[in-house]
Amino acid sequence: MFAIVRTGGKQYRVAAGDKIAVEKLAGEAGETITLGDILLAGKDGEVTDATGVTVSAQIIAQAKSEKVVVFKKRRRHNYRRKNGHRQQLTLLRIVSVA
């Protein structure tokens, strides 16, 4: 069985046993959480009713993504700015889709 869940403004297709990286969620490594916003569910290629579906996930770790370099330059004005950003992530293992 699979489900489409929305978390952090993004949508993910998940099934039991999948590992996904999502925007930071509250919790420590080892805790089990329930993903609430379920958009769609299905089994064997057929779409089923998503109202009674629950998705349970276990937090593997809290991590950071790779660094994104932000470089601004205005030519002929001696203006250069270099900045970086690392997004906070939560690594999840989907325990069950029921």
N, C-alpha and C positions, 0 to 999 in steps of 0.2 A: 504494500500500500504506500502511496506517496501523497504529499501535501504541498501546497504552495503557501508559504508563510511570509508575512511582511514584518520586518524589524529594522529599525534604523533608517527607514525611508527606502529600503531596497527589498526586493522579493527574491526568495530562494525556493528551489524545488528540493524537497528533502524526503528521504526514506530512512527506515531504521538502519543504523550502522554508518550513516554518512557523517563526514566531518566537514564543518563549514566555519569560516571566519566572518564574524559580523561586527557591527559597530559595538562599542563598549557597553556591556550590560553589568548591572550590579551583581556582585557575588564573588565568592572565593572558589579556587580550584577544588573540584570534587563535589561541589553542590549540584543538585538537580533542580532545574527550572522548567517552567511550562511556557511555551511560546503561545501567546494568546491570539494574535491576529491571523487567522487561517482564512485564506481567500478561496481555496479550491482543494478538493481531495479526489483521489481516484484509485482504482485498482484494476490491474490487467487491461489498461488502455481505455477504461470506461470511467467517466466522471460520476462521482457520487455526491451525496449531500454533505456539505462541510460543517453543518451546524453542530453535530455531535462529535466531531473529531477533536482529539487533543494530541498535541505534540510535546513530548517530554525530551529534554536535552540535558546532558551533563557538561558542566564547564570543565574543559581540559586545562586552560591557562588564560591569564590576562597577558596580552602582548602588545607590541607596537609593530606597525607595518614598516615597509621600507621607506627610506627618506625621500621626500620629494623636494627638489631644489627649485626655489623661486628666484629668478634673476631678472631684475629690471634694469633697463639701460635706455638713456636718451642720447642719441648720437650727437656729437659736436657740443655737448654741454658738460662734459666731465661728470656725468651722473651715473653711478653704478651702485646697485644695492643687491646683495646676495642674502637670501633667507632660506631656511629649511623648515620642513614640517614632517612629523611622524604621527600618523593617526593611531589612536588607541583602539585595539581590537580585542575581542573575546573569541577564543577558539572553542567551538561546541562539538560534541559528539551526540548525534540524535539517537536516543535510547529506544523510543517507540513512537509509532504513529497509529493511534487507535481511535 
